[in-house]
Amino acid sequence: MSDFVDVNPLDEMIDTIQRELMGIKRRQEEIKDQIDSMKTAVEREQSRYSGIATELKSIKENLDTTPREDIRDKYDEALDVRFRLATMRGQLEKFEANYDYLNDQSGQLEGIISVVRGVDTFEPSTGQAGGASSGEFDIVGLIRAQEEERERLARTMHDGPAQALTNFILQAEICQRLFDRNPERAAEELVNLKDKASTTFQKVREYIFDLRPMMLGDLGVAPTVRRYVESYREKNDIEVTLDILGDERRLETYREVMVFRGVQEAMGMAREYAAPTELKITVDMSSNMWRVSVEDDGRGFDADDIFNANADETYTDARIEQLRMLNSRWQMIGGSVDVSSDETVGTRIRMELPTGD
């Protein structure tokens, strides 16, 4: 008798995704503990800073009778606590951003499991994105896109904060050697080190915002998109116009995340591949179907077969795979993506998402 066991490929895929999901849940629990611990530390440091502020107020009222050394020491202590407090808050934001990112991932994996389990009985949708059905999106491609995003994040962390921290350590060692031989030079190096730390801290905050802006959960899509557009203008030589139509209302969190990520991805693709001089962003919230449009005047591509499942898999433009993944995610929650592009005119990405009202 043969020991061969016929394994259902769908069951095997579900098991693989569930193991990944369990790993994400474990990491979320670990990060939750870090968040709770960091919040306690921030509250403690904030209380200490408030006490120092009260002491400084008293010193200000008694400047004539307070020794200069006491004044200097207390101000140094205040600066030290304020810097630590800012650093701790930055770490807390990073932990919260990582937690939200993992939460998004777990939601996507749970959605994939639901689709895979219902793949035999899933009814095709009548969306506008090239006629593809909601049950026909490329699961393997979606998982691959997640891994590519992880690789991009790891590369960003390595080239940015990790490299900066390495430089800080080297510069701190230089300062340590100079203290006895050349105190003035050591002081100059410390000033440089502080300036670089402040610059890196700001870049980390920008990175955290790009990864998962805190204001998205607090204020919603419209303010977050405005802030992202402002940051995009500052960092790129591209003119961006933004129109938000209708009342700025709130939706379920995952829908707001989808809208913001859609805008973010479309603007990122324009910057990376199209070399535009101008971008036009429209977010229409005026009905029970939110409509988002991102239009650039840069280098376009052939978008005729972009959502055609039978089209040639050899793509001449890197945007096509990204747009297919974007379309797959939007179809999972009843939305659609449509792309029109011309090599001489530019590209327009239109996304529609039901509000669930």
Secondary structure as UniProt FT lines:
FT   HELIX           9..61
FT   TURN            62..65
FT   HELIX           68..117
FT   TURN            118..121
FT   TURN            130..131
FT   HELIX           134..136
FT   HELIX           139..157
FT   HELIX           158..162
FT   HELIX           163..181
FT   HELIX           183..211
FT   HELIX           214..219
FT   HELIX           221..235
FT   STRAND          239..245
FT   HELIX           253..269
FT   HELIX           270..274
FT   STRAND          278..284
FT   STRAND          289..296
FT   TURN            304..307
FT   TURN            309..310
FT   HELIX           319..332
FT   TURN            333..334
FT   STRAND          336..342
FT   TURN            343..345
FT   STRAND          346..354
//
